[in-house]
Amino acid sequence: MSDQFRTNLTRTALGAAGVAALGIGYASGIERNAFALREVTMPVLAPGSSSLRVLHLSDLHMMPNQRLKQNWLRELESLDPDLVVNTGDNLSHQRSVPAVVQALGDLLARPGLFVFGSNDYFAPKPKNPLSYIFDKKKRITGDPLPWGDLRAAFTERGWLDVTHVRRELEVSGIKIATAGVDDPHLKRDRYDTISGPPNPLADLKLGLTHSPEPRVLDRFADDGYDLVLAGHTHGGQLCLPFYGALVTNCELDRSRVKGPSKWGAHTQLHVSAGIGTSPWAPVRFCCRPEATLLTLIPAPRREPEHSSARSDAQSQAPVLRN
């Protein structure tokens, strides 16, 4: 091996290491804190309804000292949403409940709905990144988290827990029939407790789940829900340009890893890319942390159909704001 070859090989290796270091630095120090607001319009309400502004929050993964994230969340109150929906994974530490409550601030005084995810019940633990690809069924849970305290903090301020419960409420003149399941990622979902068509007189039939597992989405769609909100995927968290998410961390296909899509003939799905990350994997690449302001508008009147297929993709045009 010539000296020139060794020199070129060394330079190549050093260059690759430098690029990798820059990428990790960007993903951990910049993008994971580059919070964005996504705005999406979804035609899911009953014909003739007025519009409804829904702030969808998910996967805060809050640590007690995350001031930047807490301050950004506090500013979302200025959006003046009609309804706040939280689809779980709020906690990453036993002492995070006060930080979550303070960060949500005046949003807790607005009408709100929630279900919990795995990282409301159990703290995250280190995990081999390859297991997300090759061993997706393995579940690693850490120490118990104070989910009961978090639930009490939410419900005492008026938010409704829809875990395995069917509820009806009216928000800004819109009649909502809603129900949710416990986290399917931990196999805690018991859809049979809420099964059956929601109130047909409701202007919005809304389903909630943390992990958008197809078995749960199929049940919501079969029961006639207009919209299902979910989180869990982090939008893939690490994405590649021109390819997208490497994984979804569930059985959902990559094309639906974040944002709006269609599930079945008449059900819309929105998956939040989430606001946080596990403290053991504090990186994001080509997948900014986000909250979503959904503007729900009346759906076009349905034409009679003789056949339908589940899981049809639907393109939308979301707007992303800093």
C-alpha positions in Angstrom: 0.0 0.0 0.0 1.6 3.3 -1.1 2.0 6.3 1.2 -0.2 8.3 -1.1 -3.0 5.7 -0.9 -2.8 5.7 2.9 -2.9 9.5 3.0 -6.0 9.6 0.8 -7.7 6.9 2.8 -6.9 8.8 6.0 -8.3 12.0 4.6 -11.4 10.3 3.4 -12.0 8.7 6.8 -11.4 12.0 8.6 -13.8 13.8 6.2 -16.5 11.2 6.8 -16.0 11.4 10.5 -16.3 15.2 10.3 -19.5 15.1 8.3 -21.0 12.6 10.7 -20.1 14.8 13.7 -21.6 17.8 12.0 -24.8 15.8 11.2 -25.1 14.6 14.8 -24.4 18.1 16.1 -27.1 19.6 13.9 -29.7 16.8 14.7 -29.1 17.1 18.4 -28.4 20.7 18.9 -30.4 22.5 16.3 -33.2 20.6 14.6 -34.6 18.9 17.7 -35.2 22.4 19.1 -36.4 24.0 15.9 -40.1 23.8 16.9 -42.6 24.5 14.2 -46.3 24.9 13.8 -48.0 22.9 11.1 -51.3 24.2 9.8 -53.7 21.7 8.1 -57.2 22.0 6.8 -59.3 18.9 7.0 -62.9 18.5 5.6 -64.4 16.2 8.2 -67.3 18.0 9.8 -71.0 17.5 9.0 -72.2 19.6 6.0 -73.5 23.0 7.2 -71.2 23.1 10.2 -69.0 26.1 11.1 -65.3 25.5 11.2 -63.4 24.3 14.3 -59.8 25.0 15.2 -58.1 22.1 16.9 -54.6 22.2 18.4 -53.1 18.7 18.2 -50.2 18.1 20.7 -48.3 14.9 21.1 -45.1 13.3 22.4 -43.9 16.2 24.6 -41.4 13.8 26.3 -40.8 16.5 28.8 -37.8 16.8 31.1 -37.9 19.2 34.0 -35.3 21.5 32.7 -36.4 21.9 29.1 -37.0 25.6 29.2 -36.9 26.2 25.4 -39.6 23.6 24.8 -41.7 24.8 27.7 -41.6 28.4 26.5 -42.5 27.5 23.0 -45.5 25.4 24.2 -46.7 28.3 26.3 -46.9 30.6 23.3 -49.4 28.3 21.5 -52.2 29.8 23.6 -52.0 32.8 21.3 -53.4 30.6 18.4 -56.8 30.8 20.1 -57.8 27.1 19.4 -61.3 26.0 20.1 -60.2 22.6 21.3 -56.9 21.1 22.4 -56.2 17.4 21.8 -53.2 15.6 23.5 -52.4 12.1 22.2 -49.9 11.1 24.9 -46.2 10.5 25.8 -46.0 13.7 27.8 -43.4 12.6 30.4 -39.7 11.5 30.4 -38.9 11.9 34.1 -40.6 11.3 37.4 -40.5 15.0 38.2 -41.9 16.2 34.8 -45.5 16.7 35.7 -45.1 20.3 36.9 -43.1 21.2 33.8 -45.8 19.8 31.5 -48.6 21.7 33.4 -46.7 25.0 33.4 -45.8 24.6 29.7 -49.4 24.0 28.7 -50.4 27.0 30.8 -53.6 28.6 29.7 -54.3 25.9 27.1 -55.5 23.8 30.1 -58.3 26.4 30.5 -59.6 25.6 27.0 -61.7 22.5 26.2 -59.4 19.6 25.9 -59.3 15.8 25.3 -56.5 13.3 25.9 -55.3 9.8 25.9 -52.0 8.5 27.3 -49.0 6.8 25.7 -46.3 4.5 27.0 -44.1 7.4 28.2 -46.9 8.6 30.5 -46.8 5.2 32.3 -43.2 4.2 32.0 -39.9 6.2 31.7 -37.9 5.7 28.5 -34.9 3.4 28.6 -31.8 3.1 26.3 -32.6 1.0 23.3 -30.6 -0.4 20.4 -31.5 1.8 17.4 -31.5 -1.3 15.1 -34.3 -2.8 17.1 -36.7 -0.2 15.7 -36.0 -1.9 12.3 -35.4 -5.5 13.1 -37.2 -6.2 16.4 -40.2 -3.9 16.3 -42.3 -6.1 18.6 -40.0 -5.9 21.5 -41.1 -3.5 24.2 -38.7 -2.1 26.8 -40.2 -0.1 29.6 -38.5 1.8 32.4 -39.5 2.9 35.9 -43.1 3.8 36.5 -44.1 7.5 35.9 -46.6 9.5 37.8 -49.4 9.2 35.2 -52.0 9.5 37.9 -50.7 12.9 38.9 -50.7 14.0 35.3 -54.2 12.8 34.7 -55.4 14.6 37.8 -53.8 17.8 36.7 -55.5 17.6 33.3 -58.9 16.6 34.6 -59.0 19.1 37.4 -58.6 21.8 34.8 -61.4 20.5 32.7 -59.8 18.3 30.1 -61.6 15.0 29.4 -59.8 11.7 29.5 -61.4 9.6 26.7 -59.4 6.4 27.4 -61.9 3.6 26.8 -64.8 6.0 27.3 -67.3 7.5 24.9 -68.1 11.1 25.5 -70.1 13.9 23.9 -69.5 17.6 24.2 -70.2 20.8 22.3 -67.3 23.2 21.4 -68.0 26.5 19.6 -71.3 25.2 18.4 -69.9 21.9 17.1 -71.4 18.7 18.6 -68.6 16.2 19.1 -68.9 12.5 19.8 -65.5 11.2 20.9 -63.8 8.0 22.2 -60.3 6.8 22.7 -58.2 3.8 23.5 -55.2 3.2 25.8 -51.8 2.9 24.2 -51.9 0.1 21.5 -48.0 0.1 21.5 -48.2 -1.5 24.9 -51.2 -3.6 23.9 -53.3 -1.8 26.4 -56.1 -1.0 23.9 -59.5 -2.5 24.6 -61.6 -1.2 21.7 -64.5 -3.4 22.6 -65.2 -1.1 25.6 -66.1 1.7 23.1 -67.2 -0.3 20.1 -70.2 0.7 18.0 -71.2 3.7 15.9 -70.9 7.1 17.6 -73.9 9.4 17.8 -75.0 10.0 14.2 -76.3 13.5 15.1 -72.8 14.7 16.0 -71.1 17.2 13.7 -67.7 15.4 14.4 -67.0 11.8 15.3 -63.5 11.9 16.7 -61.3 9.0 17.7 -58.1 9.2 19.8 -55.2 6.8 20.1 -51.5 7.3 21.0 -50.0 4.7 18.6 -51.7 4.6 15.2 -51.9 0.8 14.9 -53.9 -0.3 11.9 -55.9 -2.8 14.0 -57.2 0.2 16.0 -57.7 2.5 13.0 -59.7 -0.2 11.3 -62.1 -0.4 14.2 -62.6 3.4 14.3 -63.2 3.4 10.5 -65.6 0.5 10.7 -67.6 2.3 13.4 -67.9 5.4 11.2 -65.6 7.9 12.9 -64.8 11.0 10.8 -61.3 11.7 12.1 -58.7 9.8 14.2 -55.8 11.7 15.9 -52.6 9.9 16.9 -49.0 10.5 17.7 -46.2 8.1 18.7 -44.2 7.9 15.4 -42.2 11.2 15.9 -42.7 11.5 12.1 -39.9 9.0 11.8 -37.6 11.3 13.8 -34.6 10.4 11.6 -35.6 10.9 7.9 -33.6 10.9 4.7 -34.0 13.5 1.9 -36.1 12.2 -1.0 -36.9 9.0 1.0 -38.6 10.1 4.2 -38.9 8.2 7.4 -36.9 5.0 7.9 -39.3 3.6 10.4 -42.7 4.4 12.0 -42.1 2.4 15.3 -45.5 0.7 14.8 -47.3 -1.3 12.1 -48.4 1.9 10.2 -46.9 2.3 6.8 -44.2 5.0 6.2 -46.4 7.0 3.9 -48.6 8.0 6.9 -45.8 8.5 9.4 -46.9 12.1 9.9 -49.6 14.5 8.8 -53.0 13.9 7.2 -54.1 10.9 5.2 -57.2 8.8 4.6 -58.0 5.5 6.3 -60.8 3.6 4.6 -63.6 5.1 2.6 -64.7 7.9 5.0 -62.2 8.3 7.9 -59.4 10.8 8.0 -56.3 10.3 10.0 -53.8 12.8 11.4 -50.6 11.7 12.9 -48.5 14.2 14.8 -44.7 14.2 14.4 -44.6 15.3 18.0 -42.7 17.9 20.0 -40.1 15.9 21.9 -37.7 12.9 21.8 -36.6 10.3 24.2 -33.8 11.7 26.4 -31.8 8.6 25.2 -32.2 9.6 21.5 -32.2 13.4 21.5 -31.9 13.9 17.8 -34.1 14.8 14.8 -33.1 14.9 11.2 -35.3 16.2 8.3 -38.2 16.0 10.8 -38.7 19.1 12.9 -40.6 18.9 16.2 -44.1 20.3 15.7 -47.6 21.0 16.9 -50.4 21.1 14.5 -53.3 23.6 14.2 -56.1 21.7 12.4 -58.8 23.7 10.9 -61.8 21.4 10.5 -64.3 22.3 7.9 -67.5 20.7 6.5 -66.9 17.6 4.3 -68.5 17.5 0.9 -71.8 15.6 0.9 -71.2 12.0 0.3 -72.2 10.3 -2.9 -73.6 6.8 -2.7 -70.8 4.2 -3.1 -71.0 0.5 -3.9 -67.5 -0.4 -2.9 -64.6 0.9 -0.8 -61.1 -0.1 0.3 -59.3 0.5 3.5 -56.1 2.5 3.9 -56.3 4.7 0.7 -53.7 7.4 0.6 -54.8 11.0 0.3 -52.6 14.0 -0.5 -53.0 17.2 1.6 -51.1 20.5 1.5 -50.1 21.3 5.1 -48.4 24.6 5.8 -45.4 24.7 8.2 -44.6 27.8 10.2 -41.7 28.6 12.5 
